[in-house]
């Protein structure tokens, strides 16, 4: 499965990509929402977006809303360094919202499995 990771922090993006590649996913990375939208146009086989919440210019929630407004119904997992429930409350339709911490090695693959099963 092809996954798009959107994060303005290159180190965090690499860490997330490593976790996903270790699970067998093909990972694309974008440093912001604009680059993410371009990549999604270039790579129509991407099946899932994993995005940071707090990015300059366009937040992860705003990226999610933009995708929905374009009619793209890709499963979307939001990562945040803040309280995941507060981020989820801002946009309840997001498929999953996880704490961006060292437990992601376990929580992210589990969330992906749950989100993809619900979207099949």
Secondary structure, DSSP 8 states (H G I E B T S, - for coil): -EEEEE-S-HHHHHHHHHHHHHTT-EEEEESSHHHHHHHHHH-TTEEEEEEES--SSS-HHHHHHHHHHTT---EEEEEESS-HHHHHHH-TTSSEEEE-STTHHHHHHHHHHHHHHHT-
